[in-house]
Amino acid sequence: MSEMHTATKQEILDLLQLVAEGLMSLGEFQPRFEYLFLDRGSWPVLDHRDKDFFGLVLAKVGWTSENPTEDEEALGWIGLDSFRGWLKGALQKHLSGE
């Protein structure tokens, strides 16, 4: 595993932990996550399992709003609290190798 892979993966996991624990807003999290996962060049060096998990997080956060309206919820949007709850469970599973 390359140093870049290890550093980038750990940065992303740390970021996910911060938002899951409520220590980072959606507005702070989303652009930083997208930068680390997509723009920083991490894509080629992450393994398939990490790519799948981080891609799932990217898709989920794309349908997350701080406070979705009823109309948005009807279209599938979720609130930040729901995202955090989902992320806590998903992150735990990912880290345990499930």
N, C-alpha and C positions, 0 to 999 in steps of 0.2 A: 504494500500500500504506500503510495507516494506521500510526501510531506504535505503537498497541496491538498490531496484528497482528505487526509486526516484532519488538517486544519479547517478546511471548508466544511466538512461533514460536522465537525464539532461546533463550529460557529453556527451552523444551521440548527443543530440540535439545541444549543444554548438559547437561540432565538425562539424556537418553538416552546421551550420550557418557560421563558419569560412571558410570552403571550398566554400560554395555558394557565399560568399562575396569576394572571391579572396584573402583571407588572409592566405591561406594555399595551398601548392602545392599538386598535386596528390600523389607524392612520400611520402609526410609526412602524408597525410590523410588516404590513403588506409590501411596501416598496423595498424595504431592507431584505425581506425574504426573497422577493423576485430578483433582486440584484445578486444575492449570494447564490441562488439556485440556477438562475438562467443567464445572467449577464456576466458573471465573474469568470466564466469558463469552467465551472465545476462539472457541467454535464458530461464531458468525456471521461472524467476520472472517477465518477461515482459508480458504485456497482448497481446491478439491476434492482436489487431489493430497495436500496436507498432511493433510486430514481422513481420507482413505483410509489413509495411512500410519500416522498416529497411532492411528486406530481399529484397525488391524491389530496394532499394538503393545499396545494396551489388551486386545484379545482374547487375544493370546499370553500376556501377563503374568497374565491371569486364570486360566490353566492352568499357572502356574509355581509351584513350591514350592522352598524352600531345599534340601530333601532328600526327594523324594517316595518313598513306600513302593512296593514292587512292585505292590501292588493299585492305587495311584494311577497308576503308570506304565501299567498295563494299561488304565486308563480314559482315557489320553491326557495325563496330567500330565507335565511336563518339569522337570528340575532347573535350578537357577540357572545352572550352567555352560553347559548347553545353550541356555538363553535368551540368555545373554551372547554366545555364539558366533553364534546366529541374528541377534541384534540388530546385532552388528558388521557382518555382511554386508548386512543389510537397510538399515542406516543409510548405509553406503557407497553402495549403489545409489540410495537416495533423494537423497542429496546430489549425486550425479553426474548426476541427471536421468533415470535409467533407469526 
